[in-house]
Amino acid sequence: MAENVELADTPRARRVGLLKHAELRPDEGMWIYPSQAIHTFWMRFPIDVVFLDRRRRVKRVYQRLPPFRLTRFVWGAASVLELAPGTVARSRIEVGDELSFTPLET
């Protein structure tokens, strides 16, 4: 799983999100809180997306979501973990899993 997870918990940080990145390395990610849906408009690369409830239990997973897409609203989600493509498959993340991670201080 990603070792370098950036927290986006302010309106500005959520608005910028991964737009400042040209790519995500396999050890990188962004945790967007709060969020129940995302878009990948103006992104330059696909991402894996994991919607989490308040206990960080996986509610929904998107693998290799391409740029210029919208996700559906995920009922019960509190946050979203955006990861490098292939991370979900490598980590075998599934709906119902409970994730544990600590975001980097920026």
C-alpha positions as CSV (number, residue, x, y, z in Angstrom):
1,M,0.0,0.0,0.0
2,A,1.1,3.7,-0.3
3,E,3.6,4.8,2.3
4,N,3.3,8.6,1.4
5,V,-0.3,9.6,1.8
6,E,-1.0,13.3,1.6
7,L,-4.1,14.7,3.4
8,A,-6.5,17.0,1.6
9,D,-8.8,18.3,4.3
10,T,-9.3,21.9,3.4
11,P,-11.4,23.4,0.6
12,R,-8.2,24.5,-1.2
13,A,-6.4,21.2,-0.8
14,R,-9.4,19.3,-2.0
15,R,-9.8,21.6,-5.0
16,V,-6.2,21.2,-6.1
17,G,-6.0,17.5,-5.2
18,L,-3.7,15.6,-7.5
19,L,-3.7,18.3,-10.2
20,K,-0.3,19.4,-9.1
21,H,1.1,15.9,-9.9
22,A,2.3,14.6,-13.2
23,E,2.0,11.0,-11.9
24,L,1.7,9.1,-8.7
25,R,4.5,6.7,-7.7
26,P,3.4,3.3,-6.3
27,D,4.1,4.5,-2.7
28,E,2.1,7.7,-3.0
29,G,-1.5,8.6,-2.4
30,M,-3.9,11.4,-1.3
31,W,-6.6,11.1,1.3
32,I,-9.5,13.5,0.7
33,Y,-11.7,14.2,3.7
34,P,-14.6,14.8,3.6
35,S,-15.8,13.4,0.3
36,Q,-18.5,11.0,-1.1
37,A,-17.7,11.4,-4.8
38,I,-14.8,12.6,-6.9
39,H,-13.9,13.6,-10.5
40,T,-10.7,13.2,-12.4
41,F,-11.1,16.3,-14.7
42,W,-7.8,17.8,-15.9
43,M,-5.8,14.9,-14.4
44,R,-3.0,13.5,-16.5
45,F,-3.1,9.9,-15.4
46,P,-5.5,7.2,-14.1
47,I,-5.8,6.5,-10.4
48,D,-7.2,3.8,-8.1
49,V,-9.9,5.1,-5.8
50,V,-11.1,3.7,-2.5
51,F,-14.1,5.2,-0.7
52,L,-14.0,4.8,3.0
53,D,-16.6,5.2,5.8
54,R,-15.8,6.9,9.1
55,R,-14.2,3.8,10.4
56,R,-12.0,3.6,7.2
57,R,-13.9,0.6,6.1
58,V,-13.9,0.2,2.3
59,K,-17.3,1.1,0.8
60,R,-16.5,1.1,-3.0
61,V,-13.4,0.7,-5.2
62,Y,-12.5,2.0,-8.6
63,Q,-9.4,0.6,-10.3
64,R,-7.5,2.6,-12.9
65,L,-10.2,5.4,-13.1
66,P,-9.2,7.4,-16.2
67,P,-8.9,11.2,-16.5
68,F,-12.1,13.2,-17.1
69,R,-14.4,10.8,-15.3
70,L,-16.9,11.2,-12.4
71,T,-17.6,8.6,-9.8
72,R,-21.0,7.9,-8.5
73,F,-22.0,9.3,-5.1
74,V,-21.1,6.7,-2.5
75,W,-23.7,6.5,0.3
76,G,-22.0,6.1,3.7
77,A,-18.6,7.2,2.5
78,A,-16.7,9.8,4.6
79,S,-13.5,10.1,2.6
80,V,-11.6,8.9,-0.5
81,L,-8.2,7.5,-0.8
82,E,-6.6,8.1,-4.2
83,L,-3.8,5.8,-5.1
84,A,-1.4,5.0,-8.0
85,P,-2.9,2.7,-10.6
86,G,-2.5,-0.9,-9.7
87,T,-2.3,-0.3,-5.9
88,V,-5.7,-1.8,-5.2
89,A,-4.9,-5.0,-7.1
90,R,-1.4,-5.4,-5.5
91,S,-2.8,-4.7,-2.0
92,R,-5.9,-6.9,-2.6
93,I,-8.2,-4.2,-1.3
94,E,-11.9,-5.2,-1.3
95,V,-15.2,-3.8,-0.2
96,G,-15.5,-4.4,3.6
97,D,-11.8,-4.3,4.4
98,E,-10.8,-1.9,7.2
99,L,-7.7,0.2,6.3
100,S,-5.2,1.7,8.7
101,F,-2.9,4.5,7.6
102,T,-1.5,7.8,8.8
103,P,-1.4,10.7,6.4
104,L,1.8,12.8,6.0
105,E,1.9,16.2,7.7
106,T,2.3,18.9,5.0
